[in-house]
Amino acid sequence: MNPTLRLLLARKSIRAYEEGPIPEEVKNQILEATFRAPTAGNMMLYSILEVKKQSLKDRLSETCDNQPFIARAPLVLLFLADYQRWNDYFLLSGVEGLCRAKEIPLRRPEEGDLFLACCDALIAAQTAVIAAESFGLGSCYIGDIMENYEVHQKLFDLAPYTFPICLVCFGYPTQQQKDRPLTTRFGREFVLFEDRYERLQAPALRLMFAGLEERFLQGGEKPPRVENAGQEIYLRKFAADFSVEMRRSVRAMLRVWSGA
């Protein structure tokens, strides 16, 4: 197995880090690799904020669903979907006059542009994660950054056509984290299809989630009136307060994006 595949197959989320900073040379090489990430039309529809102030890390550890390890991470990068730069450049280039001359409507970034920028930002984030792995650094994605949009907008002075799509924490893993076993993934037969999407029916779904159900049955105390793993995960993740807040927050961001 080649080193790249070995690195990818061994990757896991790391939430506990050795004390001490990441060398500047290492950080810069990670960022250089990140800037070479694939990007739609070579537009680089993302920005990266390095969160350095401890007060900001402390606040994020609260606003991102109360995860204290964020405050202890040596390197924290916030990846923004960003169409603000291009929109400002278009206006600077006189597109308003161009549109009047051609008698065409002046278009602003819309939902499709947001999705495209989110793709760019996430591809850049994953490139940073893999580059960090090559230096022995662990990482953890924080999707909870999509919550509390108004708080984060004010905290980082975010422009209307920007959205914090993911936060990533980096650091050298502790020995305990290195020794922690990998989590399982669904089998490829449930995820990889040919030519057309296959909606899984009950027998395949039960087979797909059999391991999850087994771990649920073997676990300790169960929540009251919860009969299976699907119900437990629905309550703990999908219908949990943090998920409700994330949906509210994204709706609030979309109103700003659409009305900017």
PALOGU-955954 format. One line per field, with one value per residue: x, y, z of N, C-alpha, C in turn; residue number from 1. Coordinates in Angstrom, 1 decimal, always signed. Layout:
% PALOGU-955954
neast: [X ...] $
nnorth: [Y ...] $
nup: [Z ...] $
caeast: [X ...] $
canorth: [Y ...] $
caup: [Z ...] $
ceast: [X ...] $
cnorth: [Y ...] $
cup: [Z ...] $
i: [NUM ...] $
END
This chain:
% PALOGU-955954
neast: [+0.8 +0.6 +2.0 +0.2 -2.4 -2.3 -2.2 -4.7 -6.4 -6.0 -6.8 -8.5 -10.8 -9.5 -9.5 -8.0 -5.0 -1.5 +0.4 +1.7 +2.9 +2.2 +4.8 +5.8 +6.7 +5.7 +2.9 +2.7 +3.4 +1.2 -0.8 +0.0 -0.4 -3.1 -4.0 -3.7 -5.8 -8.5 -10.8 -13.7 -13.8 -11.4 -11.7 -11.5 -13.5 -13.5 -12.6 -10.1 -9.9 -7.6 -7.9 -6.6 -6.5 -6.9 -9.2 -11.2 -11.1 -12.0 -14.6 -15.7 -15.6 -17.8 -20.0 -20.1 -21.7 -20.7 -17.9 -15.2 -12.6 -12.0 -11.0 -8.5 -7.1 -4.1 -4.0 -6.5 -8.7 -10.9 -13.2 -14.5 -17.3 -17.2 -18.3 -18.1 -15.7 -15.6 -18.1 -17.7 -15.5 -16.7 -18.4 -16.6 -15.4 -17.3 -19.7 -22.3 -22.8 -22.3 -24.4 -26.6 -26.1 -26.3 -28.8 -29.6 -30.4 -28.9 -27.1 -27.0 -25.1 -26.6 -28.5 -27.5 -24.9 -23.9 -23.9 -21.9 -19.7 -19.5 -18.8 -16.2 -14.9 -15.1 -13.6 -11.1 -10.7 -10.6 -8.3 -6.4 -6.7 -5.7 -3.1 -2.1 -2.2 -0.1 +2.0 +1.9 -0.1 -3.2 -6.7 -10.0 -13.2 -15.6 -18.7 -20.6 -20.1 -21.9 -24.0 -25.6 -25.4 -25.7 -24.1 -21.5 -21.2 -20.9 -18.8 -16.6 -16.8 -18.1 -18.8 -21.7 -21.9 -20.6 -20.1 -19.7 -18.7 -17.3 -15.4 -12.1 -10.1 -6.7 -3.8 -1.1 -1.7 -2.6 -1.1 -3.1 -5.1 -3.9 -3.8 -6.5 -9.1 -10.1 -13.1 -16.0 -17.2 -19.9 -20.6 -19.5 -21.4 -23.7 -23.4 -22.0 -23.0 -24.0 -24.4 -27.1 -29.1 -29.8 -32.4 -32.5 -34.1 -36.2 -35.0 -32.2 -31.6 -31.8 -29.7 -27.6 -27.5 -27.1 -24.8 -24.8 -27.2 -26.6 -24.6 -26.1 -27.9 -26.1 -25.2 -25.2 -27.3 -30.5 -32.2 -35.4 -38.3 -37.1 -36.5 -34.7 -31.6 -32.0 -34.0 -32.7 -30.5 -31.9 -33.1 -30.8 -29.1 -30.3 -32.8 -32.0 -31.3 -29.1 -29.1 -31.6 -31.0 -28.9 -30.3 -32.1 -30.2 -28.9 -31.1 -31.4 -28.9 -29.3 -31.3 -29.9 -28.0 -29.6 -30.8 -28.8] $
nnorth: [-1.2 +2.2 +5.2 +7.4 +6.3 +4.7 +6.7 +8.0 +5.9 +5.5 +7.7 +9.5 +11.3 +13.7 +14.7 +15.5 +17.0 +17.2 +19.4 +22.6 +24.6 +24.4 +24.1 +27.0 +26.7 +24.2 +24.7 +26.7 +25.1 +23.4 +25.2 +26.1 +23.8 +23.7 +25.9 +25.0 +23.4 +21.8 +24.0 +25.7 +26.8 +28.0 +30.1 +30.2 +30.3 +30.8 +31.7 +31.7 +31.8 +32.2 +31.3 +32.8 +34.3 +33.6 +34.2 +34.2 +31.5 +30.4 +31.4 +30.2 +27.5 +27.5 +28.4 +26.6 +24.3 +23.7 +22.5 +21.9 +21.2 +22.6 +25.1 +24.4 +23.6 +23.7 +24.8 +26.5 +26.6 +28.5 +28.0 +29.7 +29.9 +32.0 +34.6 +37.2 +38.6 +38.3 +39.5 +42.1 +42.7 +42.5 +44.7 +46.7 +46.6 +47.7 +46.5 +47.2 +49.4 +48.1 +46.2 +47.9 +49.1 +46.9 +46.2 +44.2 +42.4 +43.2 +40.8 +39.3 +37.3 +34.1 +31.3 +29.0 +29.9 +30.1 +27.4 +26.4 +27.9 +26.8 +24.2 +24.7 +25.7 +23.5 +21.5 +22.7 +22.7 +19.9 +19.3 +20.6 +19.1 +16.6 +17.3 +18.1 +15.6 +14.3 +15.4 +14.3 +15.4 +15.6 +16.1 +17.7 +18.1 +20.7 +21.0 +22.4 +25.1 +26.2 +26.9 +29.5 +31.8 +34.7 +35.4 +34.5 +35.9 +38.5 +38.1 +37.6 +39.6 +39.1 +39.4 +40.0 +38.2 +35.9 +32.8 +30.7 +27.7 +25.4 +24.6 +23.8 +21.9 +21.5 +19.6 +17.9 +14.6 +13.1 +10.2 +8.5 +9.1 +8.4 +5.6 +5.0 +3.0 +2.9 +4.2 +2.6 +2.2 +2.5 -0.3 -0.5 -1.4 -0.2 +2.4 +3.0 +3.2 +2.3 +4.3 +5.0 +6.3 +4.3 +3.7 +2.6 -0.3 -1.8 -4.4 -4.0 -1.7 -2.5 -4.3 -2.7 -1.1 -2.9 -3.4 -1.1 -1.3 -3.6 -2.7 -0.8 -2.5 -3.8 -1.9 +0.3 +1.8 +2.6 +5.3 +6.4 +4.8 +4.5 +2.4 +1.4 +1.7 +3.6 +5.3 +6.3 +7.7 +9.6 +11.2 +12.0 +13.2 +14.2 +15.4 +16.9 +19.7 +21.2 +20.6 +21.7 +24.4 +24.8 +24.6 +26.7 +28.8 +28.6 +29.3 +31.9 +33.0 +32.6 +34.4 +36.8 +36.5 +36.3 +38.8 +40.7] $
nup: [+0.0 -0.9 +0.6 +0.7 +0.5 +2.8 +4.7 +4.3 +4.9 +7.6 +8.9 +11.5 +13.6 +15.8 +19.1 +21.3 +22.2 +22.2 +24.3 +23.3 +20.5 +16.9 +14.6 +12.7 +10.1 +9.4 +9.6 +7.5 +5.3 +5.2 +4.7 +2.2 +0.6 +0.9 -0.5 -3.0 -3.5 -5.4 -7.2 -8.0 -11.3 -10.9 -9.1 -6.3 -4.1 -1.3 +2.0 +4.6 +8.0 +10.5 +13.7 +16.3 +18.8 +22.2 +23.5 +21.5 +20.7 +23.1 +23.2 +20.9 +21.7 +23.3 +21.7 +19.7 +20.3 +22.9 +23.3 +24.8 +23.9 +21.7 +22.5 +23.4 +21.3 +19.3 +16.7 +15.0 +12.3 +10.5 +7.9 +5.3 +3.2 +0.4 -1.4 -1.4 -2.1 -5.0 -5.8 -4.9 -6.6 -9.1 -9.0 -8.6 -11.1 -12.8 -13.5 -13.1 -14.8 -17.2 -17.3 -17.4 -19.9 -21.6 -21.1 -19.3 -16.3 -13.2 -11.5 -8.4 -6.0 -5.4 -4.1 -5.4 -5.9 -3.4 -2.6 -4.3 -3.4 -0.9 -1.5 -2.5 -0.2 +1.5 +0.1 +0.2 +3.0 +3.5 +2.1 +3.6 +6.0 +5.2 +4.4 +6.9 +8.2 +7.0 +8.3 +10.7 +12.3 +14.0 +13.5 +13.7 +12.5 +12.9 +12.6 +13.9 +13.8 +12.1 +13.6 +15.5 +13.9 +13.9 +16.1 +15.4 +13.1 +14.1 +15.8 +14.1 +12.2 +9.7 +6.3 +4.2 +2.0 +2.9 +4.6 +7.5 +7.0 +7.9 +10.8 +11.7 +13.9 +14.8 +15.8 +17.5 +18.2 +21.3 +23.0 +23.8 +22.0 +19.7 +20.0 +20.0 +18.6 +15.1 +13.8 +12.5 +9.1 +6.7 +4.5 +1.2 -0.6 +0.2 -0.4 -2.8 -6.1 -9.4 -12.2 -11.6 -8.9 -6.1 -4.0 -0.8 +0.4 +3.0 +3.8 +3.0 +4.4 +7.0 +7.1 +6.6 +8.9 +10.9 +12.5 +14.0 +15.4 +16.9 +18.6 +20.0 +21.4 +23.0 +24.6 +27.5 +29.9 +28.5 +26.8 +28.0 +26.7 +24.2 +21.5 +19.6 +17.7 +15.7 +16.6 +18.9 +17.8 +16.3 +18.3 +19.7 +17.8 +15.2 +15.9 +18.0 +20.2 +19.3 +16.6 +15.8 +16.3 +14.4 +12.0 +12.2 +12.3 +9.8 +8.1 +8.9 +8.0 +5.2 +4.7 +5.0 +3.0 +0.7 +0.8 +0.6] $
caeast: [+0.0 +1.4 +1.9 -1.0 -3.5 -2.1 -2.5 -6.1 -7.2 -5.7 -7.3 -9.6 -10.9 -8.6 -10.0 -7.1 -3.8 -0.3 +0.6 +2.8 +2.4 +2.6 +5.9 +5.3 +7.1 +4.7 +1.6 +2.8 +3.3 -0.2 -1.6 +0.4 -1.1 -4.5 -4.3 -3.7 -7.0 -9.4 -11.7 -14.6 -13.4 -10.2 -12.2 -11.2 -14.6 -13.5 -11.5 -9.7 -9.5 -6.8 -8.4 -5.4 -6.8 -7.5 -10.6 -12.0 -11.2 -12.9 -16.0 -16.1 -15.9 -19.2 -21.0 -20.1 -22.3 -20.0 -16.9 -14.0 -11.3 -11.7 -10.2 -7.2 -6.4 -3.0 -4.4 -7.9 -8.9 -12.3 -13.3 -15.7 -17.8 -16.9 -18.6 -18.0 -14.6 -15.9 -19.1 -17.1 -14.7 -17.6 -18.9 -15.4 -15.2 -18.3 -20.7 -23.6 -23.0 -22.3 -25.7 -27.5 -25.8 -26.8 -30.2 -29.8 -30.5 -27.7 -27.3 -26.2 -24.9 -27.8 -28.3 -26.6 -23.5 -23.5 -23.5 -20.7 -18.7 -19.4 -18.0 -14.8 -14.4 -14.9 -12.5 -9.9 -10.6 -10.2 -6.9 -5.7 -6.7 -4.8 -1.7 -1.8 -2.0 +1.2 +3.0 +1.6 -1.0 -4.6 -7.7 -11.4 -14.1 -16.6 -19.8 -21.5 -19.9 -23.0 -25.0 -25.4 -24.9 -25.6 -23.0 -20.3 -21.1 -20.4 -17.5 -15.6 -17.0 -18.4 -19.5 -23.0 -21.7 -19.7 -20.8 -18.8 -19.3 -16.7 -14.2 -11.2 -9.0 -5.5 -2.8 -0.4 -2.6 -2.0 -0.9 -4.4 -5.8 -3.2 -4.2 -7.9 -9.4 -10.8 -14.6 -16.4 -17.9 -20.9 -20.1 -19.6 -22.6 -24.8 -23.0 -21.5 -24.0 -23.6 -25.3 -28.4 -29.3 -30.6 -33.0 -32.4 -35.4 -36.1 -33.9 -30.9 -31.4 -31.6 -28.4 -26.7 -27.4 -27.0 -23.7 -25.2 -28.2 -26.0 -23.9 -27.2 -28.4 -25.1 -24.8 -25.6 -28.7 -31.1 -33.1 -36.7 -39.2 -36.3 -36.5 -33.6 -30.6 -32.5 -34.7 -31.7 -29.8 -32.8 -33.2 -29.5 -28.5 -31.2 -33.8 -31.4 -31.3 -28.1 -29.5 -32.6 -30.4 -28.2 -31.3 -32.5 -29.0 -28.7 -32.2 -31.0 -27.9 -29.9 -32.0 -28.9 -27.4 -30.5 -31.2 -27.7] $
canorth: [+0.0 +3.4 +6.1 +8.3 +5.5 +4.4 +7.9 +8.2 +4.8 +5.5 +9.0 +9.6 +12.6 +13.8 +15.8 +15.8 +17.3 +17.4 +20.8 +23.2 +25.1 +23.8 +25.0 +27.9 +26.1 +23.1 +25.4 +27.3 +24.1 +22.9 +26.2 +26.2 +22.7 +24.0 +26.9 +24.3 +22.5 +22.1 +25.1 +25.9 +27.9 +28.7 +31.3 +30.2 +30.9 +30.6 +32.4 +31.0 +32.7 +31.5 +31.9 +32.8 +34.8 +32.6 +34.6 +33.7 +30.0 +30.1 +31.6 +29.1 +26.3 +27.6 +28.6 +25.4 +23.2 +23.5 +21.5 +22.5 +20.9 +23.7 +26.1 +23.8 +23.2 +24.6 +25.5 +26.5 +27.3 +28.7 +28.0 +30.5 +30.1 +33.5 +35.2 +38.7 +39.2 +38.4 +40.4 +43.4 +42.9 +42.8 +46.1 +47.6 +46.5 +48.5 +45.6 +47.8 +50.1 +47.1 +45.6 +48.9 +49.2 +45.7 +46.1 +43.0 +42.6 +43.0 +39.6 +39.1 +35.9 +33.5 +30.1 +28.2 +30.4 +29.7 +26.0 +26.3 +28.4 +25.8 +23.1 +25.2 +25.8 +22.2 +20.9 +23.3 +22.2 +18.5 +19.3 +21.0 +18.0 +15.5 +17.8 +18.0 +14.2 +14.0 +15.9 +13.6 +16.2 +15.1 +17.2 +17.4 +19.0 +21.2 +21.4 +23.2 +26.5 +26.7 +27.4 +30.8 +32.7 +36.1 +35.5 +34.3 +37.0 +39.6 +37.7 +37.6 +40.7 +38.5 +40.2 +39.4 +37.0 +34.9 +31.9 +29.8 +26.3 +24.5 +24.9 +22.6 +22.0 +20.7 +19.4 +16.6 +13.7 +12.4 +8.8 +7.9 +9.3 +7.5 +4.2 +4.8 +2.3 +3.6 +4.0 +1.8 +2.9 +1.7 -1.0 +0.2 -1.8 +0.7 +3.8 +3.1 +2.7 +2.5 +5.0 +5.6 +6.2 +3.2 +4.0 +1.3 -0.8 -2.2 -5.4 -3.4 -0.7 -3.3 -4.9 -1.5 -0.6 -4.1 -3.2 +0.0 -1.9 -4.5 -1.9 -0.3 -3.5 -4.2 -0.7 +0.4 +2.3 +3.2 +6.4 +5.9 +4.6 +4.3 +1.0 +0.9 +2.7 +4.7 +6.2 +6.9 +8.7 +10.6 +12.1 +12.5 +14.0 +14.8 +16.3 +17.5 +21.1 +21.8 +20.5 +22.7 +25.7 +24.8 +24.9 +28.1 +29.6 +28.6 +30.1 +33.3 +33.3 +32.7 +35.7 +37.8 +36.3 +36.6 +40.2 +41.6] $
caup: [+0.0 -0.9 +1.8 +0.6 +0.9 +4.2 +5.5 +4.2 +5.6 +9.0 +9.4 +12.4 +14.2 +17.0 +19.9 +22.4 +21.6 +23.0 +24.5 +22.5 +19.2 +15.7 +14.0 +11.7 +8.9 +9.2 +9.3 +6.2 +4.2 +5.2 +4.0 +0.8 +0.0 +0.9 -1.6 -4.3 -3.6 -6.5 -6.9 -9.2 -12.2 -10.3 -8.4 -4.9 -3.5 +0.1 +2.8 +5.8 +9.2 +11.5 +15.0 +17.2 +20.1 +23.1 +23.9 +20.4 +20.9 +24.3 +22.8 +20.0 +22.5 +23.9 +20.7 +18.8 +21.1 +24.1 +23.1 +25.4 +23.3 +20.7 +23.2 +23.7 +20.0 +18.9 +15.5 +14.6 +11.1 +10.1 +6.5 +4.9 +1.8 +0.3 -2.7 -1.2 -2.9 -6.4 -5.9 -4.8 -7.8 -10.2 -8.9 -8.9 -12.6 -13.5 -14.1 -13.0 -16.0 -18.2 -17.3 -18.0 -21.3 -22.3 -20.7 -18.6 -14.9 -12.4 -10.7 -7.1 -5.6 -5.0 -3.3 -6.1 -5.7 -2.0 -2.6 -5.0 -2.5 +0.2 -2.0 -2.6 +1.1 +2.1 -0.5 +0.8 +4.4 +3.5 +1.7 +4.8 +6.9 +4.7 +4.5 +8.3 +8.6 +6.5 +9.3 +12.0 +13.0 +13.9 +13.2 +13.9 +11.9 +13.8 +11.8 +14.8 +13.5 +11.3 +14.5 +16.1 +12.8 +14.3 +17.1 +14.7 +12.1 +14.8 +16.3 +13.1 +11.3 +8.5 +5.3 +3.8 +1.1 +3.5 +5.6 +8.1 +6.7 +8.8 +11.6 +11.9 +14.9 +14.5 +16.9 +17.6 +19.0 +22.5 +22.8 +23.9 +20.7 +18.7 +20.3 +19.9 +17.3 +14.0 +13.8 +11.3 +8.0 +6.0 +3.4 -0.1 -1.3 +0.6 -0.7 -4.2 -7.1 -10.8 -13.2 -11.1 -7.4 -5.6 -2.7 -0.1 +0.9 +4.4 +4.1 +2.9 +5.5 +8.3 +7.0 +6.6 +10.2 +11.8 +13.5 +14.9 +16.3 +17.8 +19.6 +20.8 +22.3 +24.0 +25.4 +28.9 +30.1 +27.3 +27.1 +28.2 +25.5 +23.0 +21.2 +18.7 +17.4 +14.8 +17.5 +19.8 +17.0 +15.9 +19.4 +20.1 +16.8 +14.2 +16.5 +19.2 +20.3 +18.4 +15.2 +15.6 +16.2 +13.2 +10.9 +12.4 +12.0 +8.3 +7.6 +9.2 +7.1 +3.9 +4.6 +4.8 +1.7 -0.3 +0.8 +0.7] $
ceast: [+0.9 +1.1 +0.7 -2.2 -3.4 -2.5 -4.0 -6.9 -7.0 -6.3 -8.5 -9.7 -10.2 -9.1 -9.2 -5.7 -2.7 -0.1 +1.8 +2.2 +2.9 +3.7 +5.3 +5.6 +6.1 +3.4 +1.6 +2.8 +1.9 -1.0 -1.3 -0.3 -2.6 -4.9 -4.3 -4.9 -7.8 -10.4 -12.5 -14.1 -12.1 -10.5 -11.9 -12.3 -14.7 -12.4 -11.3 -9.3 -8.8 -7.3 -7.2 -5.7 -7.5 -8.9 -11.6 -12.2 -12.1 -14.3 -16.5 -16.4 -17.2 -20.2 -21.1 -20.5 -21.4 -19.0 -15.6 -12.7 -11.0 -10.8 -8.8 -6.4 -5.3 -3.3 -5.8 -8.1 -10.4 -12.4 -14.6 -16.0 -17.8 -17.2 -18.4 -16.9 -15.0 -17.1 -18.6 -16.2 -15.5 -18.0 -17.8 -15.1 -16.2 -19.4 -22.1 -23.9 -23.1 -23.7 -26.7 -27.3 -26.4 -28.2 -30.5 -29.8 -29.1 -27.9 -26.4 -26.0 -26.3 -27.5 -27.4 -25.1 -23.0 -23.1 -22.2 -19.5 -18.5 -18.6 -16.5 -14.2 -14.2 -13.8 -11.2 -9.7 -10.1 -8.7 -6.0 -5.6 -5.7 -3.3 -1.3 -1.4 -0.6 +2.3 +2.8 +0.6 -2.4 -5.5 -9.1 -12.2 -15.2 -17.7 -20.7 -21.2 -21.0 -24.2 -24.7 -24.8 -24.7 -24.4 -21.7 -20.1 -20.5 -19.0 -16.4 -15.8 -17.3 -19.2 -20.8 -22.8 -20.6 -20.5 -19.7 -19.3 -18.6 -15.6 -13.4 -10.2 -7.9 -4.5 -2.2 -1.2 -1.8 -1.9 -2.3 -5.2 -5.2 -3.7 -5.7 -8.2 -10.2 -12.3 -14.9 -17.1 -18.9 -20.2 -20.3 -20.8 -23.8 -24.5 -22.6 -22.5 -23.4 -24.7 -26.6 -28.4 -30.2 -31.1 -33.1 -33.8 -35.1 -35.0 -32.5 -30.6 -31.1 -30.2 -27.3 -26.4 -27.4 -26.0 -24.1 -26.3 -27.6 -25.3 -25.0 -27.7 -27.4 -24.7 -25.4 -27.1 -29.2 -32.0 -34.5 -37.5 -38.4 -36.1 -35.4 -32.7 -31.1 -33.2 -33.7 -31.0 -30.6 -32.9 -31.9 -28.9 -29.5 -32.2 -33.3 -31.5 -30.3 -28.4 -30.7 -32.0 -29.6 -29.2 -31.8 -31.4 -28.8 -29.8 -31.9 -29.9 -28.4 -30.6 -31.1 -28.3 -28.3 -30.9 -30.1 -27.7] $
cnorth: [+1.2 +4.3 +6.9 +7.5 +5.0 +5.5 +8.1 +7.1 +4.8 +6.8 +8.8 +10.9 +12.6 +15.0 +16.1 +15.9 +17.5 +18.9 +21.3 +23.5 +24.2 +24.7 +25.8 +27.3 +25.0 +23.8 +26.0 +26.3 +23.5 +23.9 +26.3 +25.0 +23.0 +24.9 +26.2 +23.3 +22.8 +23.2 +25.4 +27.1 +28.6 +30.0 +31.4 +30.9 +30.6 +31.6 +31.6 +32.0 +31.8 +32.1 +31.7 +33.3 +33.7 +32.9 +34.1 +32.2 +29.7 +30.3 +30.6 +27.8 +26.3 +27.6 +27.4 +24.2 +22.7 +22.3 +22.1 +22.3 +21.9 +24.7 +25.7 +23.4 +24.2 +25.4 +25.4 +27.3 +27.3 +28.8 +28.6 +30.2 +31.6 +33.9 +36.7 +39.3 +39.4 +39.4 +41.9 +43.7 +43.2 +44.2 +47.1 +47.7 +47.2 +47.6 +46.3 +48.6 +49.2 +46.5 +46.6 +49.1 +48.1 +45.4 +44.7 +43.2 +42.4 +41.8 +39.7 +37.6 +35.3 +32.1 +29.1 +28.6 +30.1 +28.3 +25.7 +26.7 +27.4 +24.6 +23.5 +25.2 +24.4 +21.4 +21.4 +22.8 +20.7 +18.4 +19.7 +19.8 +16.9 +16.0 +17.7 +16.6 +13.8 +14.4 +15.2 +14.4 +15.6 +16.3 +16.7 +18.5 +19.4 +21.8 +22.4 +24.7 +27.0 +27.2 +28.8 +31.8 +34.1 +36.3 +35.4 +35.4 +38.3 +39.4 +37.9 +38.7 +40.1 +39.3 +39.4 +38.1 +36.1 +34.0 +30.9 +28.4 +25.3 +25.1 +23.6 +22.8 +21.1 +20.7 +18.1 +15.7 +13.2 +10.9 +8.1 +8.0 +8.5 +6.1 +3.9 +4.1 +3.2 +3.3 +3.2 +2.7 +2.0 +0.9 -0.3 -0.2 -0.9 +2.2 +4.0 +2.4 +3.0 +3.1 +5.6 +5.4 +5.0 +3.5 +2.6 +1.0 -1.4 -3.3 -4.8 -2.5 -1.4 -3.9 -3.8 -1.1 -1.7 -3.9 -2.1 -0.5 -2.8 -3.8 -1.2 -1.3 -3.9 -3.1 -0.8 +0.8 +3.0 +4.4 +5.8 +5.9 +4.6 +2.9 +0.5 +2.0 +3.9 +5.7 +7.0 +8.0 +9.9 +11.7 +12.8 +13.4 +14.8 +15.8 +17.0 +19.0 +21.8 +21.7 +21.5 +24.1 +25.8 +25.2 +26.3 +29.1 +29.7 +29.4 +31.6 +33.8 +33.5 +33.9 +36.8 +37.7 +36.7 +38.1 +41.2 +42.6] $
cup: [+0.0 +0.3 +1.8 +1.1 +2.3 +5.1 +5.5 +5.0 +7.1 +9.7 +10.4 +13.1 +15.6 +17.8 +21.2 +21.8 +22.6 +23.2 +23.6 +21.1 +18.1 +15.0 +12.9 +10.3 +8.5 +8.8 +7.9 +5.1 +4.1 +4.4 +2.5 +0.0 -0.1 -0.2 -3.0 -4.4 -4.8 -6.2 -8.2 -10.0 -11.8 -9.6 -7.0 -4.1 -2.0 +0.7 +4.0 +6.9 +10.2 +12.9 +16.0 +18.6 +21.0 +23.4 +22.8 +20.5 +22.0 +23.9 +21.8 +20.7 +23.1 +22.8 +19.8 +19.7 +22.3 +24.0 +23.6 +24.7 +22.2 +21.3 +23.4 +22.4 +19.6 +17.6 +15.2 +13.4 +10.8 +8.6 +6.1 +3.5 +1.5 -1.2 -2.6 -2.1 -4.4 -6.6 -5.9 -6.1 -9.0 -10.2 -9.2 -10.4 -13.4 -14.1 -14.0 -14.3 -17.2 -18.4 -17.8 -19.5 -22.1 -22.0 -20.2 -17.1 -14.2 -11.5 -9.5 -6.8 -5.0 -4.3 -4.0 -6.0 -4.3 -2.0 -3.2 -4.1 -1.4 -0.3 -2.1 -1.2 +1.8 +1.5 +0.0 +2.2 +4.4 +3.0 +2.8 +5.8 +6.5 +4.7 +5.9 +8.7 +8.1 +7.4 +10.7 +12.9 +12.9 +13.7 +13.5 +13.3 +12.9 +12.9 +12.6 +14.6 +12.7 +12.3 +14.9 +15.1 +13.2 +15.2 +16.3 +13.6 +12.8 +15.3 +15.3 +12.0 +9.9 +7.5 +4.8 +3.0 +1.6 +4.5 +6.1 +7.9 +7.5 +9.6 +11.8 +12.9 +14.6 +15.7 +16.8 +18.6 +20.2 +22.2 +22.9 +22.6 +19.6 +18.8 +20.1 +18.6 +16.3 +14.2 +12.5 +10.3 +7.4 +4.9 +2.1 -0.9 -1.0 +0.1 -2.2 -5.1 -8.5 -11.6 -12.6 -9.6 -7.1 -4.2 -2.0 +0.5 +2.3 +4.6 +4.0 +4.0 +6.8 +8.3 +7.2 +8.1 +11.3 +12.9 +14.5 +15.9 +17.3 +18.9 +20.6 +21.9 +23.4 +24.9 +26.8 +29.0 +28.9 +27.7 +27.2 +26.9 +24.2 +22.7 +20.4 +18.5 +16.6 +15.7 +18.4 +19.0 +16.6 +17.0 +19.7 +19.1 +15.9 +14.8 +17.8 +19.1 +19.3 +17.0 +14.8 +15.5 +14.9 +12.0 +11.0 +11.9 +10.5 +7.7 +7.8 +8.2 +5.7 +3.7 +4.3 +3.4 +0.6 -0.4 +0.8 -0.5] $
i: [1 2 3 4 5 6 7 8 9 10 11 12 13 14 15 16 17 18 19 20 21 22 23 24 25 26 27 28 29 30 31 32 33 34 35 36 37 38 39 40 41 42 43 44 45 46 47 48 49 50 51 52 53 54 55 56 57 58 59 60 61 62 63 64 65 66 67 68 69 70 71 72 73 74 75 76 77 78 79 80 81 82 83 84 85 86 87 88 89 90 91 92 93 94 95 96 97 98 99 100 101 102 103 104 105 106 107 108 109 110 111 112 113 114 115 116 117 118 119 120 121 122 123 124 125 126 127 128 129 130 131 132 133 134 135 136 137 138 139 140 141 142 143 144 145 146 147 148 149 150 151 152 153 154 155 156 157 158 159 160 161 162 163 164 165 166 167 168 169 170 171 172 173 174 175 176 177 178 179 180 181 182 183 184 185 186 187 188 189 190 191 192 193 194 195 196 197 198 199 200 201 202 203 204 205 206 207 208 209 210 211 212 213 214 215 216 217 218 219 220 221 222 223 224 225 226 227 228 229 230 231 232 233 234 235 236 237 238 239 240 241 242 243 244 245 246 247 248 249 250 251 252 253 254 255 256 257 258 259 260] $
END
